[in-house]
């Protein structure tokens, strides 16, 4: 429960982001630098149940590229914005790596899990922008 309490208190103190935010732009640049495909962002700010302001979803063609994209996102966010991820998951399984910056959650996925989980469909109420 301590993680939940920390997350809730941290979220209250963070300003809401938009697509022009430095962190958002750094994440997209880091993803594009490693040649990710099918890059989309979902604007979740008007969805009360949403856990973040934005989801950024992209696809890697193989496990080494998946890791390289995730590593680059974390490195660029640290370098350009002095932001560390609150949490990241999936590095061992190497199918879907999630990087949580509280207001922006990055999903780096291989094609099969992306097709199976269909995050864009699950959050279809959110405006979506293609960034390829």
LOVOVEX-652036 format. One record per residue: y, x, z of N, C-alpha, C, O, CB in turn. Coordinates in nm, 3 decimals, padded with zeros to 5 digits. Atoms other than C-alpha are relative to their C-alpha. Glycine has a CB too. Example, Ala and Ser with C-alpha at 12.3 -4.5 7.8 and 13.67 -1.06 7.14 Angstrom:
+---------+---------+---------+---------+---------+---------+---------+---------+---------+---------+---------+---------+---------+---------+---------+
|    n.py |    n.px |    n.pz |   ca.py |   ca.px |   ca.pz |    c.py |    c.px |    c.pz |    o.py |    o.px |    o.pz |   cb.py |   cb.px |   cb.pz |
+---------+---------+---------+---------+---------+---------+---------+---------+---------+---------+---------+---------+---------+---------+---------+
| -00.119 |  00.089 |  00.000 | -00.450 |  01.230 |  00.780 |  00.120 |  00.090 |  00.000 |  00.118 |  00.194 |  00.066 |  00.003 | -00.099 |  00.125 |
| -00.119 | -00.082 | -00.006 | -00.106 |  01.367 |  00.714 |  00.109 | -00.077 |  00.073 |  00.220 | -00.026 |  00.090 |  00.046 |  00.041 | -00.142 |
+---------+---------+---------+---------+---------+---------+---------+---------+---------+---------+---------+---------+---------+---------+---------+
This chain:
+---------+---------+---------+---------+---------+---------+---------+---------+---------+---------+---------+---------+---------+---------+---------+
|    n.py |    n.px |    n.pz |   ca.py |   ca.px |   ca.pz |    c.py |    c.px |    c.pz |    o.py |    o.px |    o.pz |   cb.py |   cb.px |   cb.pz |
+---------+---------+---------+---------+---------+---------+---------+---------+---------+---------+---------+---------+---------+---------+---------+
| -00.120 |  00.080 |  00.000 |  00.000 |  00.000 |  00.000 |  00.126 |  00.084 |  00.000 |  00.232 |  00.036 | -00.041 |  00.000 | -00.091 |  00.117 |
| -00.118 | -00.086 | -00.002 |  00.235 |  00.295 |  00.048 |  00.056 |  00.024 | -00.139 |  00.178 |  00.029 | -00.156 | -00.034 |  00.132 |  00.065 |
| -00.047 | -00.018 |  00.137 |  00.251 |  00.352 | -00.330 |  00.077 | -00.122 | -00.048 |  00.179 | -00.108 | -00.115 | -00.117 |  00.028 | -00.093 |
| -00.068 |  00.123 |  00.040 |  00.348 | -00.010 | -00.384 |  00.136 | -00.010 |  00.065 |  00.234 | -00.047 | -00.001 | -00.085 | -00.122 |  00.035 |
| -00.127 |  00.004 | -00.070 |  00.620 |  00.007 | -00.122 |  00.097 |  00.101 | -00.060 |  00.214 |  00.070 | -00.081 | -00.020 |  00.028 |  00.150 |
| -00.085 | -00.103 |  00.061 |  00.754 |  00.330 | -00.271 |  00.049 | -00.043 | -00.137 |  00.165 | -00.024 | -00.172 | -00.075 |  00.133 | -00.010 |
| -00.037 |  00.046 |  00.134 |  00.751 |  00.183 | -00.620 |  00.104 | -00.110 |  00.007 |  00.202 | -00.107 | -00.067 | -00.124 | -00.049 | -00.075 |
| -00.095 |  00.110 | -00.012 |  00.930 | -00.135 | -00.513 |  00.137 |  00.049 |  00.044 |  00.238 |  00.004 | -00.010 | -00.052 | -00.104 |  00.098 |
| -00.130 | -00.048 | -00.046 |  01.202 |  00.051 | -00.326 |  00.067 |  00.088 | -00.105 |  00.189 |  00.085 | -00.120 | -00.016 |  00.078 |  00.132 |
| -00.057 | -00.085 |  00.105 |  01.247 |  00.300 | -00.609 |  00.056 | -00.084 | -00.114 |  00.163 | -00.054 | -00.167 | -00.105 |  00.098 | -00.053 |
| -00.043 |  00.084 |  00.111 |  01.274 |  00.027 | -00.872 |  00.135 | -00.065 |  00.031 |  00.216 | -00.082 | -00.060 | -00.106 | -00.107 | -00.029 |
| -00.126 |  00.064 | -00.037 |  01.560 | -00.138 | -00.681 |  00.119 |  00.093 | -00.019 |  00.230 |  00.048 | -00.044 | -00.005 | -00.047 |  00.143 |
| -00.108 | -00.097 |  00.006 |  01.762 |  00.182 | -00.694 |  00.023 |  00.057 | -00.140 |  00.112 |  00.139 | -00.157 | -00.028 |  00.111 |  00.095 |
| -00.011 | -00.056 |  00.134 |  01.719 |  00.253 | -01.065 |  00.077 | -00.096 | -00.089 |  00.051 | -00.216 | -00.090 | -00.140 |  00.029 | -00.058 |
| -00.078 |  00.081 |  00.093 |  01.969 |  00.130 | -01.321 | -00.089 | -00.046 | -00.114 | -00.180 |  00.025 | -00.156 |  00.122 |  00.078 | -00.054 |
|  00.076 |  00.052 |  00.114 |  01.831 | -00.086 | -01.598 |  00.032 |  00.084 | -00.123 |  00.145 |  00.129 | -00.142 |  00.032 | -00.150 | -00.025 |
| -00.014 | -00.084 |  00.118 |  01.779 |  00.101 | -01.922 |  00.020 | -00.085 | -00.125 | -00.001 | -00.206 | -00.123 | -00.122 |  00.089 | -00.016 |
| -00.002 |  00.063 |  00.131 |  01.841 |  00.019 | -02.285 | -00.053 |  00.101 | -00.101 | -00.089 |  00.213 | -00.065 |  00.144 | -00.050 | -00.038 |
|  00.058 | -00.088 |  00.101 |  01.725 |  00.169 | -02.614 |  00.087 |  00.123 | -00.027 |  00.041 |  00.219 | -00.089 | -00.023 | -00.077 | -00.129 |
| -00.089 | -00.115 |  00.017 |  02.024 |  00.404 | -02.614 | -00.006 |  00.097 |  00.117 |  00.063 |  00.200 |  00.116 |  00.141 | -00.047 | -00.020 |
|  00.011 | -00.086 | -00.117 |  01.928 |  00.556 | -02.280 | -00.060 |  00.136 | -00.039 | -00.145 |  00.145 | -00.127 | -00.085 | -00.067 |  00.108 |
|  00.045 | -00.136 |  00.029 |  01.868 |  00.931 | -02.280 | -00.151 |  00.015 |  00.016 | -00.216 |  00.080 | -00.066 |  00.072 |  00.099 |  00.090 |
|  00.144 | -00.009 | -00.023 |  01.517 |  00.894 | -02.137 | -00.077 | -00.067 | -00.113 | -00.175 | -00.012 | -00.163 | -00.038 | -00.063 |  00.134 |
|  00.066 |  00.073 |  00.108 |  01.418 |  00.636 | -02.400 |  00.000 |  00.085 | -00.127 | -00.103 |  00.098 | -00.194 |  00.069 | -00.137 | -00.024 |
| -00.012 | -00.082 |  00.121 |  01.545 |  00.859 | -02.682 | -00.084 |  00.127 |  00.009 | -00.145 |  00.168 | -00.090 |  00.146 |  00.036 | -00.025 |
|  00.080 | -00.122 | -00.017 |  01.377 |  01.169 | -02.538 | -00.149 | -00.029 | -00.018 | -00.221 |  00.050 | -00.078 |  00.025 |  00.061 |  00.139 |
|  00.140 |  00.040 |  00.014 |  01.044 |  00.988 | -02.517 | -00.035 | -00.019 | -00.147 | -00.137 |  00.031 | -00.194 | -00.030 | -00.129 |  00.080 |
|  00.027 |  00.024 |  00.143 |  01.066 |  00.872 | -02.880 | -00.001 |  00.131 | -00.078 | -00.087 |  00.151 | -00.164 |  00.104 | -00.096 | -00.058 |
| -00.005 | -00.129 |  00.069 |  01.164 |  01.219 | -03.000 | -00.125 |  00.081 |  00.028 | -00.182 |  00.141 | -00.064 |  00.124 |  00.078 |  00.042 |
|  00.121 | -00.075 | -00.038 |  00.875 |  01.378 | -02.810 | -00.123 | -00.055 | -00.071 | -00.210 |  00.021 | -00.115 | -00.020 | -00.004 |  00.153 |
|  00.113 |  00.064 |  00.068 |  00.631 |  01.128 | -02.960 |  00.001 |  00.034 | -00.149 | -00.103 |  00.069 | -00.206 |  00.004 | -00.152 |  00.019 |
| -00.011 | -00.028 |  00.143 |  00.759 |  01.180 | -03.314 | -00.024 |  00.147 | -00.031 | -00.080 |  00.180 | -00.135 |  00.138 | -00.041 | -00.051 |
|  00.020 | -00.144 |  00.020 |  00.756 |  01.560 | -03.275 | -00.147 |  00.036 | -00.013 | -00.181 |  00.133 | -00.080 |  00.062 |  00.078 |  00.115 |
|  00.144 | -00.027 |  00.005 |  00.378 |  01.547 | -03.230 | -00.072 | -00.089 | -00.100 | -00.194 | -00.103 | -00.097 | -00.061 | -00.018 |  00.138 |
|  00.054 |  00.075 |  00.114 |  00.331 |  01.322 | -03.534 | -00.084 | -00.122 |  00.038 | -00.184 | -00.152 | -00.028 | -00.083 |  00.092 | -00.085 |
|  00.068 |  00.124 | -00.037 |  00.219 |  01.007 | -03.353 |  00.023 | -00.103 | -00.111 |  00.117 | -00.092 | -00.189 |  00.051 | -00.054 |  00.137 |
| -00.008 |  00.104 |  00.102 |  00.164 |  00.702 | -03.572 |  00.020 | -00.136 |  00.066 | -00.005 | -00.154 |  00.186 | -00.127 | -00.002 | -00.087 |
| -00.012 |  00.140 | -00.043 |  00.242 |  00.332 | -03.543 |  00.073 | -00.010 |  00.134 |  00.022 | -00.068 |  00.230 | -00.140 | -00.064 |  00.011 |
| -00.080 | -00.004 | -00.123 |  00.516 |  00.383 | -03.280 |  00.081 | -00.129 |  00.011 |  00.157 | -00.164 | -00.080 |  00.094 |  00.125 |  00.001 |
| -00.077 |  00.122 | -00.024 |  00.657 |  00.062 | -03.133 |  00.055 |  00.002 |  00.142 |  00.000 |  00.067 |  00.231 | -00.086 | -00.127 | -00.024 |
| -00.050 |  00.022 | -00.136 |  00.871 | -00.031 | -02.837 |  00.011 | -00.150 |  00.022 |  00.051 | -00.225 | -00.068 |  00.138 |  00.071 |  00.024 |
| -00.009 |  00.140 | -00.039 |  00.855 | -00.363 | -02.657 |  00.108 | -00.010 |  00.107 |  00.103 |  00.060 |  00.208 | -00.137 | -00.055 |  00.052 |
| -00.108 |  00.022 | -00.096 |  01.168 | -00.483 | -02.476 | -00.043 | -00.110 |  00.095 | -00.044 | -00.228 |  00.059 |  00.134 | -00.038 | -00.073 |
|  00.055 |  00.094 | -00.098 |  01.035 | -00.650 | -02.161 |  00.104 | -00.050 |  00.100 |  00.069 | -00.120 |  00.195 | -00.114 |  00.066 |  00.075 |
| -00.102 |  00.028 | -00.100 |  01.368 | -00.693 | -01.981 |  00.020 | -00.149 |  00.029 |  00.063 | -00.184 |  00.139 |  00.130 |  00.058 | -00.044 |
| -00.019 |  00.143 | -00.024 |  01.376 | -01.072 | -02.023 | -00.128 | -00.072 |  00.040 | -00.133 | -00.194 |  00.045 |  00.056 | -00.065 | -00.124 |
|  00.127 |  00.057 | -00.042 |  01.017 | -01.125 | -01.912 | -00.015 |  00.025 |  00.150 | -00.034 |  00.140 |  00.191 | -00.122 |  00.060 | -00.081 |
|  00.001 | -00.019 | -00.146 |  01.010 | -01.186 | -01.534 | -00.126 |  00.068 |  00.054 | -00.118 |  00.140 |  00.154 |  00.016 | -00.133 |  00.067 |
|  00.126 | -00.056 | -00.049 |  00.644 | -01.082 | -01.494 | -00.019 |  00.146 | -00.039 | -00.113 |  00.211 |  00.006 | -00.116 | -00.081 | -00.052 |
|  00.017 | -00.136 |  00.052 |  00.696 | -00.748 | -01.668 |  00.014 |  00.104 |  00.110 |  00.092 |  00.089 |  00.204 |  00.101 |  00.027 | -00.111 |
|  00.001 | -00.107 | -00.098 |  00.632 | -00.431 | -01.474 |  00.099 |  00.111 | -00.034 |  00.118 |  00.203 |  00.045 | -00.139 |  00.059 |  00.012 |
| -00.095 | -00.102 |  00.045 |  00.890 | -00.227 | -01.669 |  00.102 | -00.065 | -00.092 |  00.087 | -00.181 | -00.130 | -00.073 |  00.117 | -00.073 |
| -00.098 |  00.048 |  00.097 |  01.193 | -00.266 | -01.893 | -00.053 |  00.015 | -00.142 | -00.027 | -00.069 | -00.228 |  00.133 |  00.074 |  00.016 |
|  00.052 | -00.028 |  00.134 |  01.015 | -00.114 | -02.194 | -00.141 |  00.054 |  00.007 | -00.178 |  00.126 |  00.101 |  00.091 |  00.099 | -00.073 |
|  00.125 | -00.068 |  00.031 |  00.670 | -00.027 | -02.318 |  00.026 |  00.075 | -00.129 |  00.084 |  00.020 | -00.223 | -00.123 | -00.101 | -00.012 |
|  00.001 | -00.074 |  00.125 |  00.654 |  00.247 | -02.579 | -00.147 |  00.028 | -00.028 | -00.217 |  00.088 |  00.054 |  00.086 |  00.134 |  00.009 |
|  00.141 | -00.009 |  00.035 |  00.320 |  00.241 | -02.759 | -00.011 |  00.082 | -00.128 |  00.062 |  00.060 | -00.225 | -00.065 | -00.141 | -00.018 |
|  00.023 | -00.078 |  00.121 |  00.194 |  00.497 | -03.008 | -00.148 |  00.033 | -00.012 | -00.227 |  00.010 |  00.080 |  00.085 |  00.130 |  00.000 |
|  00.140 | -00.025 |  00.030 | -00.128 |  00.610 | -03.165 | -00.020 |  00.145 | -00.043 |  00.060 |  00.199 | -00.120 | -00.050 | -00.096 | -00.109 |
|  00.042 | -00.135 |  00.041 | -00.295 |  00.950 | -03.199 | -00.129 | -00.012 | -00.079 | -00.208 | -00.104 | -00.058 | -00.019 |  00.094 |  00.125 |
|  00.123 |  00.010 |  00.079 | -00.569 |  01.022 | -03.448 | -00.122 |  00.062 |  00.065 | -00.235 |  00.033 |  00.025 |  00.022 |  00.065 | -00.131 |
|  00.113 | -00.064 | -00.067 | -00.782 |  01.233 | -03.215 |  00.040 |  00.040 |  00.142 |  00.157 |  00.032 |  00.179 | -00.049 |  00.125 | -00.080 |
| -00.023 | -00.032 | -00.141 | -00.818 |  01.348 | -02.854 |  00.098 |  00.118 |  00.020 |  00.183 |  00.110 |  00.109 | -00.132 |  00.033 |  00.068 |
| -00.098 | -00.107 | -00.019 | -00.631 |  01.682 | -02.894 |  00.144 | -00.046 | -00.027 |  00.236 | -00.008 |  00.044 | -00.035 |  00.117 | -00.091 |
| -00.135 |  00.051 |  00.029 | -00.334 |  01.503 | -03.052 |  00.046 | -00.094 |  00.111 |  00.163 | -00.092 |  00.148 |  00.002 | -00.073 | -00.135 |
| -00.032 |  00.091 | -00.111 | -00.346 |  01.237 | -02.777 |  00.057 |  00.080 |  00.118 |  00.160 |  00.043 |  00.174 | -00.126 | -00.079 |  00.043 |
| -00.045 | -00.084 | -00.111 | -00.313 |  01.509 | -02.513 |  00.132 |  00.069 | -00.033 |  00.221 |  00.077 |  00.052 | -00.108 |  00.106 |  00.033 |
| -00.123 | -00.069 |  00.041 | -00.044 |  01.695 | -02.709 |  00.121 | -00.094 |  00.006 |  00.229 | -00.053 |  00.050 | -00.015 |  00.057 | -00.142 |
| -00.109 |  00.097 | -00.006 |  00.170 |  01.380 | -02.739 |  00.039 | -00.025 |  00.144 |  00.157 | -00.019 |  00.179 | -00.040 | -00.132 | -00.070 |
| -00.028 |  00.028 | -00.141 |  00.138 |  01.297 | -02.369 |  00.066 |  00.120 |  00.068 |  00.162 |  00.103 |  00.143 | -00.130 | -00.037 |  00.074 |
| -00.059 | -00.120 | -00.059 |  00.212 |  01.657 | -02.268 |  00.145 |  00.018 | -00.044 |  00.231 |  00.055 |  00.036 | -00.083 |  00.125 | -00.037 |
| -00.135 | -00.016 |  00.053 |  00.518 |  01.666 | -02.493 |  00.097 | -00.103 |  00.058 |  00.213 | -00.071 |  00.085 | -00.001 | -00.010 | -00.151 |
| -00.084 |  00.103 | -00.061 |  00.653 |  01.337 | -02.355 |  00.042 |  00.045 |  00.139 |  00.161 |  00.039 |  00.173 | -00.076 | -00.137 |  00.008 |
| -00.033 | -00.042 | -00.137 |  00.634 |  01.470 | -01.999 |  00.091 |  00.124 |  00.001 |  00.182 |  00.133 |  00.083 | -00.128 |  00.030 |  00.078 |
| -00.082 | -00.121 |  00.005 |  00.782 |  01.809 | -02.094 |  00.144 | -00.032 | -00.043 |  00.239 |  00.020 |  00.016 | -00.062 |  00.102 | -00.097 |
| -00.134 |  00.033 |  00.049 |  01.075 |  01.660 | -02.287 |  00.078 | -00.086 |  00.099 |  00.199 | -00.068 |  00.114 | -00.010 | -00.073 | -00.134 |
| -00.068 |  00.083 | -00.101 |  01.154 |  01.400 | -02.020 |  00.050 |  00.088 |  00.114 |  00.159 |  00.066 |  00.166 | -00.096 | -00.111 |  00.054 |
| -00.040 | -00.093 | -00.106 |  01.165 |  01.679 | -01.762 |  00.116 |  00.087 | -00.047 |  00.215 |  00.103 |  00.024 | -00.119 |  00.087 |  00.043 |
| -00.100 | -00.092 |  00.052 |  01.368 |  01.915 | -01.981 |  00.134 | -00.069 | -00.029 |  00.240 | -00.019 |  00.010 | -00.053 |  00.066 | -00.127 |
| -00.123 |  00.067 |  00.045 |  01.620 |  01.665 | -02.121 |  00.063 | -00.092 |  00.103 |  00.185 | -00.110 |  00.104 | -00.028 | -00.079 | -00.123 |
| -00.050 |  00.103 | -00.093 |  01.652 |  01.413 | -01.837 | -00.029 |  00.030 |  00.146 |  00.012 | -00.044 |  00.235 | -00.059 | -00.133 | -00.035 |
|  00.041 | -00.036 | -00.136 |  01.513 |  01.588 | -01.531 | -00.081 | -00.113 |  00.065 | -00.068 | -00.140 |  00.184 |  00.123 |  00.033 |  00.086 |
|  00.083 |  00.112 | -00.046 |  01.266 |  01.297 | -01.501 | -00.146 |  00.044 |  00.004 | -00.199 |  00.098 | -00.093 |  00.016 | -00.123 | -00.093 |
|  00.144 | -00.020 | -00.013 |  00.913 |  01.336 | -01.371 | -00.066 | -00.137 | -00.004 | -00.010 | -00.235 |  00.046 | -00.036 |  00.077 |  00.130 |
|  00.074 |  00.126 |  00.003 |  00.655 |  01.066 | -01.435 | -00.036 | -00.042 |  00.142 | -00.076 |  00.041 |  00.224 | -00.127 |  00.013 | -00.087 |
|  00.043 |  00.053 | -00.128 |  00.591 |  00.843 | -01.135 | -00.151 |  00.012 |  00.011 | -00.206 |  00.042 |  00.117 |  00.046 | -00.147 |  00.017 |
|  00.146 | -00.005 |  00.003 |  00.227 |  00.835 | -01.240 | -00.044 |  00.015 | -00.145 |  00.024 | -00.030 | -00.237 | -00.062 | -00.129 |  00.065 |
|  00.064 |  00.002 |  00.132 |  00.005 |  00.912 | -01.536 | -00.151 | -00.015 |  00.020 | -00.208 |  00.031 |  00.119 |  00.034 |  00.131 | -00.081 |
|  00.143 |  00.027 | -00.009 | -00.350 |  00.805 | -01.603 | -00.065 |  00.019 | -00.136 |  00.001 |  00.009 | -00.239 | -00.025 | -00.143 |  00.052 |
|  00.079 | -00.003 |  00.121 | -00.623 |  00.853 | -01.860 | -00.020 |  00.137 | -00.062 | -00.078 |  00.148 | -00.170 |  00.061 | -00.086 | -00.099 |
|  00.013 | -00.134 |  00.059 | -00.608 |  01.228 | -01.917 | -00.145 |  00.047 | -00.009 | -00.180 |  00.122 | -00.100 |  00.082 |  00.101 |  00.080 |
|  00.140 | -00.043 |  00.003 | -00.977 |  01.275 | -01.837 | -00.079 | -00.075 | -00.107 | -00.158 | -00.014 | -00.180 | -00.066 | -00.021 |  00.137 |
|  00.075 |  00.080 |  00.097 | -01.112 |  00.991 | -02.051 |  00.046 |  00.027 | -00.142 | -00.033 |  00.015 | -00.236 |  00.014 | -00.149 |  00.032 |
| -00.059 | -00.031 |  00.130 | -00.881 |  01.084 | -02.341 | -00.023 | -00.107 | -00.106 | -00.060 | -00.077 | -00.220 | -00.055 |  00.129 | -00.049 |
|  00.001 |  00.112 |  00.094 | -00.882 |  00.741 | -02.502 |  00.138 | -00.066 | -00.002 |  00.187 | -00.111 | -00.106 | -00.109 | -00.102 |  00.039 |
| -00.127 |  00.068 | -00.018 | -00.556 |  00.602 | -02.365 |  00.070 |  00.067 |  00.118 |  00.022 |  00.059 |  00.231 | -00.020 | -00.156 |  00.025 |
| -00.077 | -00.064 | -00.107 | -00.299 |  00.798 | -02.166 |  00.124 | -00.084 |  00.027 |  00.200 | -00.115 | -00.065 |  00.039 |  00.148 | -00.037 |
| -00.114 |  00.079 | -00.043 | -00.043 |  00.600 | -01.971 |  00.092 |  00.090 |  00.082 |  00.047 |  00.158 |  00.174 | -00.045 | -00.127 |  00.082 |
| -00.098 | -00.079 | -00.073 |  00.276 |  00.769 | -01.849 |  00.107 | -00.097 |  00.050 |  00.175 | -00.163 | -00.029 |  00.063 |  00.114 | -00.089 |
| -00.086 |  00.100 | -00.062 |  00.483 |  00.563 | -01.606 |  00.128 |  00.064 |  00.053 |  00.126 |  00.146 |  00.145 | -00.073 | -00.072 |  00.115 |
| -00.133 | -00.043 | -00.047 |  00.855 |  00.631 | -01.568 |  00.073 | -00.115 |  00.069 |  00.196 | -00.121 |  00.067 |  00.084 |  00.053 | -00.118 |
| -00.048 |  00.120 | -00.070 |  00.903 |  00.306 | -01.369 |  00.058 | -00.101 | -00.098 |  00.000 | -00.208 | -00.118 |  00.106 |  00.039 |  00.105 |
| -00.062 |  00.096 |  00.092 |  01.136 |  00.139 | -01.622 | -00.050 |  00.014 | -00.143 | -00.031 | -00.076 | -00.225 |  00.150 |  00.017 |  00.003 |
|  00.062 | -00.019 |  00.132 |  00.961 |  00.283 | -01.926 | -00.144 |  00.045 |  00.024 | -00.169 |  00.141 |  00.096 |  00.080 |  00.106 | -00.087 |
|  00.142 | -00.037 | -00.008 |  00.583 |  00.294 | -01.955 | -00.044 |  00.038 | -00.141 | -00.033 | -00.042 | -00.234 | -00.088 | -00.117 |  00.059 |
|  00.043 | -00.052 |  00.129 |  00.445 |  00.505 | -02.239 | -00.152 | -00.012 | -00.009 | -00.225 |  00.028 |  00.082 |  00.045 |  00.148 | -00.019 |
|  00.143 |  00.015 |  00.026 |  00.103 |  00.422 | -02.385 | -00.033 |  00.083 | -00.124 |  00.012 |  00.051 | -00.234 | -00.040 | -00.153 | -00.021 |
|  00.046 | -00.082 |  00.112 | -00.054 |  00.692 | -02.604 | -00.148 | -00.032 | -00.016 | -00.228 | -00.007 |  00.075 |  00.026 |  00.155 |  00.024 |
|  00.135 |  00.055 |  00.015 | -00.373 |  00.551 | -02.751 | -00.068 |  00.052 | -00.127 | -00.003 |  00.084 | -00.226 |  00.005 | -00.152 | -00.002 |
|  00.079 | -00.021 |  00.121 | -00.652 |  00.630 | -02.992 | -00.012 | -00.135 | -00.071 |  00.010 | -00.239 | -00.008 | -00.142 |  00.060 |  00.034 |
|  00.004 |  00.126 |  00.075 | -00.703 |  00.367 | -03.267 | -00.092 | -00.108 |  00.058 | -00.055 | -00.225 |  00.061 | -00.042 |  00.029 | -00.140 |
|  00.095 |  00.100 | -00.048 | -01.010 |  00.198 | -03.114 |  00.050 | -00.075 |  00.125 |  00.049 | -00.198 |  00.126 | -00.134 |  00.067 |  00.031 |
| -00.052 |  00.073 | -00.116 | -00.864 |  00.121 | -02.769 |  00.125 | -00.081 | -00.032 |  00.146 | -00.189 |  00.024 |  00.030 |  00.096 |  00.114 |
| -00.121 |  00.075 |  00.035 | -00.536 |  00.016 | -02.926 | -00.036 | -00.132 | -00.068 |  00.023 | -00.236 | -00.039 |  00.092 |  00.084 | -00.092 |
|  00.045 |  00.123 |  00.068 | -00.713 | -00.232 | -03.151 | -00.065 | -00.096 |  00.099 | -00.045 | -00.217 |  00.091 | -00.098 |  00.035 | -00.113 |
|  00.070 |  00.084 | -00.097 | -00.926 | -00.358 | -02.862 |  00.096 | -00.068 |  00.098 |  00.085 | -00.189 |  00.121 | -00.101 |  00.085 |  00.076 |
| -00.087 |  00.055 | -00.106 | -00.650 | -00.407 | -02.600 |  00.120 | -00.077 | -00.054 |  00.174 | -00.162 |  00.017 |  00.048 |  00.112 |  00.088 |
| -00.106 |  00.075 |  00.066 | -00.381 | -00.532 | -02.841 |  00.121 | -00.027 |  00.092 |  00.157 | -00.142 |  00.115 | -00.055 | -00.132 | -00.051 |
| -00.113 |  00.016 | -00.091 | -00.087 | -00.469 | -02.606 |  00.117 | -00.076 | -00.064 |  00.185 | -00.153 |  00.002 |  00.048 |  00.135 |  00.048 |
| -00.109 |  00.071 |  00.068 |  00.160 | -00.592 | -02.866 | -00.022 | -00.151 |  00.000 |  00.073 | -00.228 |  00.012 |  00.014 |  00.051 | -00.145 |
|  00.032 |  00.142 | -00.004 | -00.019 | -00.927 | -02.875 |  00.011 | -00.056 |  00.142 |  00.058 | -00.167 |  00.162 | -00.142 | -00.025 | -00.056 |
| -00.004 |  00.044 | -00.139 | -00.048 | -00.948 | -02.496 |  00.144 | -00.025 |  00.045 |  00.170 | -00.116 |  00.124 | -00.067 |  00.105 |  00.091 |
| -00.142 |  00.012 | -00.035 |  00.331 | -00.904 | -02.466 |  00.079 | -00.051 | -00.121 |  00.189 | -00.004 | -00.147 |  00.056 |  00.135 |  00.048 |
| -00.063 |  00.048 |  00.124 |  00.417 | -01.100 | -02.783 |  00.134 | -00.070 |  00.023 |  00.208 | -00.090 | -00.073 | -00.094 | -00.094 | -00.069 |
| -00.130 |  00.060 | -00.029 |  00.713 | -01.268 | -02.609 |  00.113 |  00.104 | -00.003 |  00.230 |  00.068 | -00.011 | -00.002 | -00.069 |  00.137 |
| -00.099 | -00.108 | -00.004 |  00.889 | -00.930 | -02.602 |  00.041 |  00.038 | -00.143 | -00.043 |  00.050 | -00.231 | -00.056 |  00.123 |  00.076 |
| -00.044 | -00.052 |  00.130 |  01.104 | -00.820 | -02.896 | -00.060 |  00.138 | -00.025 | -00.064 |  00.222 |  00.065 |  00.156 |  00.007 | -00.008 |
|  00.067 | -00.125 |  00.035 |  00.930 | -00.537 | -03.079 |  00.077 |  00.070 | -00.111 |  00.125 |  00.006 | -00.204 | -00.146 | -00.026 | -00.043 |
| -00.063 | -00.081 |  00.105 |  01.081 | -00.254 | -03.282 | -00.097 |  00.109 | -00.041 | -00.156 |  00.176 |  00.044 |  00.136 |  00.061 |  00.049 |
|  00.083 | -00.106 |  00.056 |  00.883 | -00.023 | -03.510 |  00.086 |  00.127 | -00.010 |  00.200 |  00.119 | -00.055 | -00.059 | -00.041 | -00.140 |
| -00.077 | -00.125 | -00.002 |  00.993 |  00.343 | -03.479 | -00.057 |  00.107 | -00.091 | -00.025 |  00.224 | -00.073 |  00.008 |  00.053 |  00.141 |
|  00.057 | -00.102 |  00.090 |  00.797 |  00.516 | -03.757 |  00.101 |  00.049 | -00.100 |  00.069 |  00.134 | -00.183 | -00.122 | -00.056 | -00.073 |
+---------+---------+---------+---------+---------+---------+---------+---------+---------+---------+---------+---------+---------+---------+---------+
